[in-house]
Amino acid sequence: METAALNDDLMAPEVIANPHAYYHKLRSAEPIHWNARWGGWVLTGYNDVVEVLRDSLHFSSDRMGFLAQELTQEEQESIAPIFKVLSYWMVFRDPPEHTALRMLLNKHFTPIAIERYRPMVRKIVQKTIDRMLAKGKIDFIKDFAYEVPMTVILELIGAPDLDTDKIKEWSEKLGLFFFIKADEPRRREIACEGIDSLVNYITPLIEKRRERPGIDLISLLLSAEEAGSITANDVLATCVLLVFGGHETTMNLIANGTMAFMNHPDQWDKFQQNPDLLKKAVEELLRYDGSVKSTVRWAKEDCKVGDTLIKKGDRLLVSLSGANRDPQQFTDPDGLDITRNPNLHVAFAHGIHVCLGASLARMEVEEAFAGLISRIQCPELQADAQLSYYPSVVHRALKELPVIVKPLNS
């Protein structure tokens, strides 16, 4: 296949609707492909993706630093709220700054540390299913996929009474920043509105914790600030990241996983008959249609990936979804198989920037699907449902998922 025949518009409707088919064509033709339209490399092969994610010596995650080089001073000033907060997100920082924050939070997000929250998450899931079943016809994203992780993260930061509807609205606005382009021409301006709203909402909560510390994550961050390990900017930015990132990707994973089961009802039936497959099922949902399609890196110096020369300053779109459907790594990669083993997917990335919340997300999704298969039939799309995905090269996110849910024994 000639790469010239491929569509380099990563935001084309057919690519947004079915990125996996696009990545398959690209991987088959040229797994390390220069996308002139985007102005960077697109990597879709498993081995290449893992190599770049592991190599923090040659590849940077400093999105805001490289963005500053691309924008004029006037353009930077127009999105000052974005720079003010996201520059301190550890996902966009390199060592040693990244290391200090990571070491602080790592011990609180290990599988063992996260297990103590499982009973709390289970109760949240069951209450959410109760409300969902009482309605029958629902938007699965709003009524379940969003509600569960949002409630959990607010419990962890010690703020269970925050307005989840407002947070969702502001998070969606902020999410516009991560789109390469969008139908909304004001996307950066709207993203600034979203982050300003989140900052203004969360700042008083931080100040309350300064006065009366607790055992929540905000109090933990403030203790580290007092000890001189991190700054006040780190505290605020990390709190915003926890609220935004703590629900967004898990919400999309639960929604995408449910959609995958709806398209493969035989796997739902197998899961209900064999609930002990829970952990394998969740790993397969992560691989099959994870919530993060790609991440971005920048070359710190001239280097090679495989036989391809990458020049200093080049950016790379590292396709996690492409790697997770690579036939060189996975048998029948386009099939959903909840018994798949081994399953060395990269849905949570790899290397020093492997997702901090991976253990929490896994546990939440395990409890979500354990609850669902024990209480409901496989959801059915409502007759008038028109599904569409947000136009992003980073996130795999349905706008809504209108379904009918029925009790298991009805």
Secondary structure as GFF3:
##gff-version 3
##sequence-region A 1 410
A	DSSP	three_ten_helix	3	5	.	.	.	ID=ss1
A	DSSP	alpha_helix	13	17	.	.	.	ID=ss2
A	DSSP	alpha_helix	19	29	.	.	.	ID=ss3
A	DSSP	beta_strand	32	35	.	.	.	ID=ss4
A	DSSP	beta_strand	40	43	.	.	.	ID=ss5
A	DSSP	alpha_helix	46	54	.	.	.	ID=ss6
A	DSSP	beta_strand	59	60	.	.	.	ID=ss7
A	DSSP	alpha_helix	63	70	.	.	.	ID=ss8
A	DSSP	alpha_helix	73	78	.	.	.	ID=ss9
A	DSSP	alpha_helix	80	86	.	.	.	ID=ss10
A	DSSP	three_ten_helix	90	92	.	.	.	ID=ss11
A	DSSP	alpha_helix	97	106	.	.	.	ID=ss12
A	DSSP	alpha_helix	111	115	.	.	.	ID=ss13
A	DSSP	alpha_helix	118	135	.	.	.	ID=ss14
A	DSSP	beta_strand	137	139	.	.	.	ID=ss15
A	DSSP	alpha_helix	140	140	.	.	.	ID=ss16
A	DSSP	pi_helix	141	145	.	.	.	ID=ss17
A	DSSP	alpha_helix	147	156	.	.	.	ID=ss18
A	DSSP	alpha_helix	164	175	.	.	.	ID=ss19
A	DSSP	three_ten_helix	176	178	.	.	.	ID=ss20
A	DSSP	alpha_helix	187	211	.	.	.	ID=ss21
A	DSSP	alpha_helix	217	226	.	.	.	ID=ss22
A	DSSP	alpha_helix	232	263	.	.	.	ID=ss23
A	DSSP	alpha_helix	265	273	.	.	.	ID=ss24
A	DSSP	three_ten_helix	275	277	.	.	.	ID=ss25
A	DSSP	alpha_helix	278	289	.	.	.	ID=ss26
A	DSSP	beta_strand	294	299	.	.	.	ID=ss27
A	DSSP	beta_strand	303	305	.	.	.	ID=ss28
A	DSSP	beta_strand	308	310	.	.	.	ID=ss29
A	DSSP	beta_strand	315	319	.	.	.	ID=ss30
A	DSSP	alpha_helix	320	324	.	.	.	ID=ss31
A	DSSP	three_ten_helix	351	353	.	.	.	ID=ss32
A	DSSP	alpha_helix	358	375	.	.	.	ID=ss33
A	DSSP	beta_strand	380	381	.	.	.	ID=ss34
A	DSSP	beta_strand	402	404	.	.	.	ID=ss35
###
